[in-house]
Amino acid sequence: SDIMLKPVRCDFLTGSLTGQDSMDGLTDALDKQRAGVHENLFYKKNSSAIWLEIEVVPVRNEFGEVVLFLCIYKDITAQKEPLSSANMFAGLSKFAKIAWTLNKNRKVQTKESPTQSIGSDLVPGYKNE
């Protein structure tokens, strides 16, 4: 709710490493009412960096006039930064961390090969009619 009345460019999230070229590209797309996808580095309230992919889509009325912009923000930080043991669990909830640990430690059960014969004690008996 903090960002509902903020500008779509997210100037309030920029920082020292935010590229001016990417911000200018976003502004240019909005000014010229063009669709486009832009990747920008922003910063959260806690000063941690976050990469966002911003897709801008102009919405036109029946007269072809742009009446609003649909902007879709997607967190692409995981694709931009390599995983390390230090930041691997950074954004995960406690439940997700436990689930990941359990799945990692689970033993893989091997299945019987289809060519192995099955003992007669395992095959159900059928009545001959």
C-alpha positions in Angstrom: 0.0 0.0 0.0 3.0 2.3 0.4 3.6 2.4 -3.3 0.0 2.8 -4.6 0.3 6.5 -5.2 3.9 6.5 -6.3 5.1 7.1 -9.9 5.4 4.1 -12.2 9.1 4.8 -12.8 9.8 3.9 -9.1 12.3 6.8 -8.7 12.0 6.3 -5.0 13.6 2.9 -5.3 16.7 4.0 -7.2 20.2 3.9 -5.8 23.8 4.3 -6.6 24.0 1.4 -9.0 20.7 1.9 -10.7 21.5 2.5 -14.4 20.4 5.9 -15.8 20.1 4.3 -19.3 17.6 1.8 -18.1 15.6 4.5 -16.3 15.7 6.7 -19.4 14.4 3.7 -21.5 11.4 3.3 -19.2 10.7 7.0 -19.3 11.0 7.1 -23.1 8.5 4.1 -23.5 6.0 5.9 -21.3 6.4 9.3 -23.0 6.1 7.7 -26.5 3.3 5.4 -25.4 5.1 2.3 -26.5 5.1 -1.2 -25.1 8.4 -2.5 -23.8 10.3 -4.6 -21.3 12.9 -3.0 -19.1 15.3 -4.4 -16.4 16.2 -2.1 -13.6 18.2 -2.5 -10.4 16.3 -1.0 -7.4 16.7 -1.0 -3.7 14.2 -2.1 -1.0 13.6 -0.2 2.3 16.2 -2.3 4.0 18.8 -1.2 1.3 19.0 -4.7 -0.3 19.2 -4.7 -4.1 16.4 -6.2 -6.2 16.3 -6.6 -10.0 12.9 -5.9 -11.5 11.7 -6.6 -15.0 9.1 -4.0 -15.8 6.8 -4.7 -18.7 4.9 -1.6 -19.9 1.8 -2.1 -22.0 -0.3 0.9 -23.2 -4.0 0.3 -22.9 -6.0 2.0 -25.7 -9.7 2.9 -25.9 -11.9 2.4 -29.0 -10.5 5.6 -30.5 -6.9 4.4 -30.3 -6.0 6.8 -27.5 -3.9 5.5 -24.6 -6.0 5.8 -21.5 -3.7 4.0 -19.1 -0.6 1.9 -18.8 -0.5 -1.7 -17.6 2.8 -2.2 -15.8 3.9 -5.6 -14.7 6.7 -5.9 -12.2 8.6 -9.2 -12.0 11.4 -9.9 -9.5 14.3 -11.4 -11.6 17.0 -11.1 -8.9 17.5 -14.9 -8.9 18.3 -14.9 -12.6 20.7 -11.9 -12.2 22.7 -13.0 -9.2 24.4 -16.4 -8.8 23.3 -18.5 -5.8 25.8 -18.8 -3.0 25.4 -20.5 0.3 25.1 -17.1 2.0 22.2 -15.8 0.0 20.6 -19.0 -1.1 17.9 -18.9 1.6 17.6 -15.2 1.9 14.1 -14.8 0.5 12.6 -18.1 1.7 10.2 -18.6 4.5 11.0 -20.8 7.4 8.7 -23.5 6.0 10.4 -23.4 2.5 13.8 -23.7 4.2 12.7 -26.8 6.1 11.0 -28.3 3.0 14.2 -27.8 0.9 16.3 -29.4 3.6 14.0 -32.4 3.9 13.9 -32.9 0.1 17.7 -32.6 -0.1 18.2 -35.2 2.5 15.5 -37.6 1.3 16.9 -41.0 0.1 16.0 -41.9 -3.5 14.2 -45.2 -3.5 15.0 -47.5 -6.4 12.2 -49.3 -8.2 12.4 -52.9 -9.4 13.5 -53.3 -12.9 10.7 -54.3 -15.2 12.7 -57.3 -16.4 12.9 -58.9 -13.0 10.5 -61.7 -12.4 7.8 -61.3 -9.8 7.2 -64.2 -7.4 3.9 -66.1 -7.6 3.2 -65.0 -4.0 3.0 -61.4 -5.2 0.7 -62.0 -8.2 -3.0 -62.1 -7.2 -4.9 -65.3 -8.1 -7.8 -65.2 -10.4 -10.6 -67.7 -10.8 -10.9 -69.5 -14.0 -14.4 -69.2 -15.4 
